């Protein structure tokens, strides 16, 4: 067996293998789709991103990879050559060509699909771990990610996967849809500051016994892995989809910063709902976001005005902790949404506010950004913590800018 980079002269034999295994891949069931795939293969060949294993004149395995997207795009092995190291030879070559300092992605079928067993085992052998649910050619797939060595997100995703497994097991008869949202999906998570925000929506009401188990779950997992820094960071609500849509009462499991409890209602503000619909990541179950109503600008305006009023009322002094800097970032995000109608991460909004000279105390906003981007470096810094106690006036000055923007859009 020998590895070669595909050339146009290989296309007939290459597509012969693709046709042989086409029943494994949804969307390859017509000649038209096969012709489209052949055209794609030729493009990858021209970019030296198509590799194959040959045994004599026969092609035993093929792979397409994309340097631009840093991903494995297609992998197929002839039934006659499986379990003989063909897939590993292809994977070894591709990983040498892709950027290992960044995330490398791939997709395969869900765990309950027997067609995915070998491919999932291959990805896991090379260190890929499960990520979001995605759709490929109208068929549900699981995204896999190979994280850079030492990546914080790798450890976080492992904790997310364990938590989702436990929640879905407890709620197995309720058909849960589980979403990740917040800073994790906005590429704004920072250990030492951020939470891991999840939302669990079910087709049936959560039973008392299930609610009791879920209330205790965070602590139980932390007891099993006391050194894990992530389990305590999970926050969110678990309730019926219909109750979430109608904002009606239900048996709700609530996880928050201050603890966990069984509540009777749970809802998002317009920021949270927009972010969920536009950027939320489905981790388990069916995607039900088509049933949710996207907020309009007046909804966003009302929530920004409420946040502004909260700042005026409660930020007359600031505390001796890093979160005091967060008010500056909150105001920047409100300004960004007022001007664009869009939701972005708070740190990105602060960068934008600085670029547009919107903050009357830019040096303080820069410090807030530094703290937000590296909270673990500053959590015990006495000078920074002391400085946090003096932020009330700069925050109120920045709120003056927000007040002016609110008045512009008042009508």
C-alpha positions in Angstrom: 0.0 0.0 0.0 1.3 3.4 -0.9 -0.1 7.0 -0.4 -0.4 9.3 -3.4 -1.8 12.8 -4.0 -4.7 12.5 -6.4 -4.4 13.7 -10.0 -7.1 14.0 -12.7 -6.1 10.7 -14.2 -7.2 9.0 -11.0 -10.7 10.3 -11.1 -12.3 7.3 -12.8 -10.9 4.8 -10.2 -11.5 7.3 -7.4 -15.1 7.7 -8.3 -15.4 3.9 -8.7 -14.6 3.6 -5.0 -17.0 6.4 -4.1 -19.8 4.7 -6.0 -18.9 1.4 -4.2 -19.5 3.0 -0.8 -22.0 5.6 -1.8 -24.8 3.9 0.3 -22.9 5.0 3.4 -23.0 8.7 2.6 -26.4 10.4 2.3 -26.7 12.6 -0.7 -24.7 10.3 -3.0 -27.7 8.3 -4.2 -28.1 9.8 -7.7 -25.8 10.2 -10.7 -26.2 13.9 -10.6 -24.9 14.0 -7.0 -22.0 11.7 -7.9 -21.1 14.0 -10.8 -21.1 17.0 -8.4 -18.8 15.1 -6.1 -16.5 14.2 -8.9 -16.2 17.9 -9.8 -15.4 18.7 -6.1 -12.7 16.0 -6.1 -11.1 17.5 -9.1 -11.0 20.9 -7.4 -9.3 19.3 -4.3 -6.9 17.5 -6.6 -5.9 20.8 -8.2 -5.1 22.2 -4.7 -3.2 19.1 -3.6 -5.8 18.4 -0.9 -7.0 15.0 -2.3 -5.0 11.9 -1.2 -5.5 8.2 -1.8 -4.0 4.8 -0.9 -3.2 2.6 -3.9 -2.6 -1.2 -3.9 -1.3 -2.0 -7.3 -3.6 -0.2 -9.7 -6.5 -0.2 -7.3 -7.6 2.7 -5.0 -8.1 1.3 -1.5 -9.0 4.6 0.3 -9.6 8.3 -0.4 -9.6 11.5 1.6 -10.3 15.2 0.9 -9.1 17.8 3.4 -9.3 21.6 3.4 -6.4 23.7 4.5 -8.6 26.8 4.3 -11.2 25.4 6.7 -8.7 23.2 8.5 -10.9 20.2 8.3 -11.3 16.6 7.1 -14.0 16.8 4.4 -14.4 13.2 3.1 -12.9 9.8 4.1 -13.8 6.5 2.4 -12.2 3.1 2.5 -12.9 0.1 0.3 -14.6 -2.8 2.1 -11.8 -5.0 0.8 -9.2 -3.0 2.6 -10.7 -2.1 5.9 -8.9 -2.8 9.2 -5.6 -2.8 7.3 -4.4 0.7 8.3 -5.7 2.6 5.2 -7.6 5.2 7.1 -4.7 5.8 9.5 -2.3 6.4 6.6 -4.7 8.9 5.2 -5.2 10.6 8.5 -1.5 10.8 9.3 -0.8 12.6 6.0 -3.7 15.0 6.4 -2.8 16.0 9.9 0.7 16.8 8.7 -0.7 19.2 6.2 -3.3 20.9 8.4 -2.6 23.5 11.1 -2.2 21.7 14.4 -2.0 25.0 16.3 -5.7 25.5 15.5 -8.8 23.4 15.8 -9.2 20.7 13.1 -12.8 19.7 12.4 -14.5 16.7 10.9 -18.1 15.2 10.8 -19.6 11.8 11.1 -22.9 10.2 11.8 -24.5 10.1 15.2 -23.5 7.5 17.8 -26.7 5.4 17.3 -25.8 4.9 13.6 -23.8 1.7 13.0 -22.2 3.3 9.9 -20.3 5.7 12.2 -18.7 3.1 14.5 -15.4 2.7 12.7 -15.1 6.4 11.8 -15.8 7.6 15.3 -13.3 5.2 16.7 -10.7 6.5 14.2 -11.3 10.2 15.2 -11.2 9.4 18.9 -8.0 7.4 18.4 -6.4 10.6 17.0 -7.7 12.8 19.9 -10.8 14.3 18.3 -13.8 14.8 20.7 -17.5 15.3 20.1 -18.8 18.8 19.5 -22.0 20.2 18.0 -24.8 18.5 16.2 -24.8 19.6 12.6 -26.7 18.8 9.4 -24.9 17.5 6.2 -26.9 16.9 3.0 -30.1 17.0 5.1 -28.8 14.3 7.5 -27.9 14.7 11.2 -24.2 14.5 11.9 -21.9 15.0 14.8 -19.0 17.4 14.5 -15.7 16.3 15.9 -12.8 18.6 16.9 -9.1 18.0 17.3 -8.0 20.7 19.6 -4.4 22.1 19.8 -2.2 20.6 22.5 -2.9 22.2 25.9 -6.1 23.9 24.7 -8.4 25.2 27.4 -11.4 24.6 25.1 -10.5 20.9 24.9 -10.9 20.5 28.7 -14.0 22.6 28.7 -15.6 20.5 25.8 -14.8 17.3 27.7 -16.7 18.6 30.7 -19.6 19.8 28.5 -19.8 16.4 26.8 -19.9 14.6 30.2 -22.6 17.0 31.5 -24.8 16.6 28.4 -24.5 12.8 28.6 -25.7 12.9 32.2 -28.6 15.4 31.6 -29.8 13.5 28.5 -29.7 10.2 30.4 -31.8 11.6 33.2 -34.3 13.1 30.7 -34.2 10.2 28.2 -38.0 9.9 28.1 -38.6 13.7 27.7 -36.8 14.0 24.3 -34.6 16.9 25.4 -33.0 19.4 23.1 -29.9 20.8 24.7 -28.2 24.0 23.6 -25.0 25.8 24.4 -25.2 29.6 24.3 -23.5 32.6 25.9 -19.8 33.3 25.9 -18.9 29.7 24.9 -20.5 30.1 21.5 -19.4 33.7 21.0 -15.7 32.7 21.4 -15.6 34.8 24.5 -15.3 32.3 27.3 -12.5 33.0 29.9 -11.9 30.7 32.8 -12.1 32.7 36.0 -14.9 34.9 34.7 -17.3 33.2 32.3 -20.1 30.7 32.9 -21.1 27.8 30.7 -24.6 28.6 29.6 -27.0 25.8 28.6 -30.7 25.5 27.9 -32.6 22.3 28.1 -36.1 22.2 26.4 -38.2 19.0 26.7 -41.4 17.7 25.0 -42.7 16.4 28.3 -42.8 17.9 31.8 -39.8 17.0 33.9 -40.9 14.7 36.8 -40.3 15.4 40.4 -37.8 12.6 40.6 -35.9 13.8 37.5 -35.9 17.4 38.8 -34.5 16.2 42.1 -31.6 14.4 40.3 -30.9 17.3 38.1 -30.8 19.7 41.0 -28.0 17.6 42.6 -26.1 16.9 39.4 -23.6 19.7 39.3 -22.5 18.9 42.9 -22.4 15.2 42.3 -20.2 15.5 39.3 -17.9 17.9 41.2 -17.6 15.3 44.0 -16.5 12.7 41.5 -13.9 15.1 39.9 -13.1 17.7 42.7 -10.3 19.2 40.6 -12.5 19.9 37.6 -13.0 23.7 37.3 -15.9 23.5 34.9 -18.9 21.7 36.5 -19.6 24.5 38.9 -19.8 27.0 36.0 -22.8 25.4 34.2 -25.8 27.6 34.4 -29.3 27.7 32.8 -32.8 26.3 32.9 -34.4 23.0 32.1 -38.1 23.0 31.3 -40.8 22.1 28.7 -40.5 23.8 25.3 -44.1 24.9 25.3 -43.7 26.6 28.7 -40.5 28.3 27.5 -42.3 29.6 24.4 -45.5 30.8 26.2 -43.6 32.0 29.3 -46.0 30.0 31.4 -45.4 28.2 34.7 -43.8 24.7 34.7 -41.5 22.5 36.8 -38.2 24.1 36.1 -34.7 23.1 37.1 -32.6 26.2 37.5 -28.8 26.3 37.9 -27.4 29.7 38.8 -24.3 31.4 40.3 -25.9 31.3 43.7 -27.0 27.7 43.6 -29.6 25.4 42.1 -33.3 24.9 42.8 -36.7 23.9 41.4 -38.5 26.9 40.1 -41.8 27.5 38.4 -40.8 29.7 35.4 -37.8 30.5 33.3 -37.4 32.9 30.3 -34.8 34.7 28.2 -34.5 38.4 27.6 -34.3 39.6 24.0 -30.4 39.4 24.1 -30.5 35.8 25.2 -33.2 34.8 22.7 -31.4 36.5 19.8 -28.2 34.9 20.7 -29.8 31.5 21.1 -31.6 31.7 17.7 -28.6 33.1 15.7 -25.6 31.6 17.4 -26.7 28.8 19.8 -25.1 25.4 19.4 -27.3 22.3 19.4 -25.5 19.6 21.5 -28.3 17.0 21.8 -31.7 16.2 20.4 -33.8 18.0 17.7 -33.3 21.6 16.7 -36.5 23.3 17.7 -35.4 27.0 17.2 -37.8 27.4 14.2 -40.6 27.5 16.8 -39.0 30.4 18.7 -39.9 34.0 18.0 -36.9 36.2 17.2 -37.0 39.5 19.1 -37.4 42.7 17.1 -35.5 46.0 17.7 -38.1 47.3 20.1 -37.6 44.3 22.3 -33.8 44.9 22.3 -34.4 48.6 23.0 -36.6 47.8 26.0 -34.1 45.5 27.5 -31.2 47.9 26.9 -33.2 50.7 28.6 -33.9 48.4 31.5 -30.2 47.6 31.8 -29.4 51.3 31.6 -31.8 52.0 34.5 -30.2 49.2 36.5 -26.8 50.8 36.1 -28.1 54.2 37.2 -29.8 52.7 40.3 -27.3 50.1 41.5 -23.8 51.3 40.3 -23.4 54.1 42.7 -20.4 52.3 44.0 -18.4 49.3 42.9 -17.1 46.3 44.8 -13.6 44.9 45.4 -13.8 42.3 42.7 -13.1 41.9 39.0 -16.7 41.8 37.9 -17.0 45.5 38.5 -15.1 46.0 35.2 -18.0 44.1 33.5 -20.3 47.1 33.7 -18.1 48.9 31.2 -18.3 45.9 28.8 -22.1 45.7 29.2 -22.5 49.3 28.2 -20.3 48.8 25.1 -22.5 45.9 24.0 -25.7 47.9 24.5 -24.3 50.7 22.4 -23.3 48.2 19.7 -26.7 46.6 19.6 -28.5 50.0 19.4 -26.4 51.1 16.5 -26.4 47.8 14.5 -29.4 45.8 15.8 -27.0 42.8 16.3 -25.6 40.9 19.2 -21.9 40.3 19.7 -19.5 39.2 22.5 -18.9 41.8 25.2 -15.1 41.9 24.6 -15.7 42.4 20.9 -18.2 45.2 21.7 -15.6 46.9 23.9 -13.0 46.7 21.1 -15.6 48.3 18.8 -16.4 51.1 21.3 -12.7 51.9 21.6 -12.3 52.0 17.8 -15.2 54.3 17.5 -14.1 56.6 20.4 -17.4 56.1 22.2 -16.0 55.7 25.8 -15.2 58.9 27.7 -12.7 56.9 29.8 -10.9 54.8 27.1 -8.0 53.9 29.4 -10.4 52.4 31.9 -12.2 50.4 29.2 -8.8 49.1 28.0 -8.1 47.9 31.5 -11.5 46.3 31.7 -10.7 44.5 28.5 -7.3 43.3 29.8 -9.0 41.9 32.9 -11.8 40.3 31.0 -9.4 38.6 28.6 -7.1 37.2 31.3 -9.1 37.1 34.6 -6.9 34.4 36.2 -3.9 36.7 35.9 -5.7 39.5 37.8 -7.9 37.7 40.3 -5.3 38.2 43.1 -3.8 41.4 41.9 -4.4 43.8 44.9 -3.8 46.9 42.8 -6.4 45.9 40.2 -8.9 44.8 42.8 -8.5 48.2 44.6 -8.9 50.0 41.3 -12.2 48.1 40.8 -13.6 49.9 43.8 -13.2 53.3 42.0 -15.1 52.5 38.9 -18.5 54.0 39.7 -18.0 57.4 38.2 -16.4 56.2 35.0 -19.3 53.7 34.6 -21.8 56.4 35.1 -20.0 58.6 32.6 -20.1 55.8 30.0 -23.8 55.4 30.9 -24.3 59.0 29.9 -23.3 58.0 26.3 -25.8 55.1 26.5 -28.5 57.5 27.6 -27.8 59.7 24.6 -28.1 56.8 22.3 -31.4 55.7 23.9 -32.8 59.1 23.3 -31.8 59.0 19.7 -33.9 55.9 19.2 -36.7 56.7 21.6 -39.2 57.4 18.8 
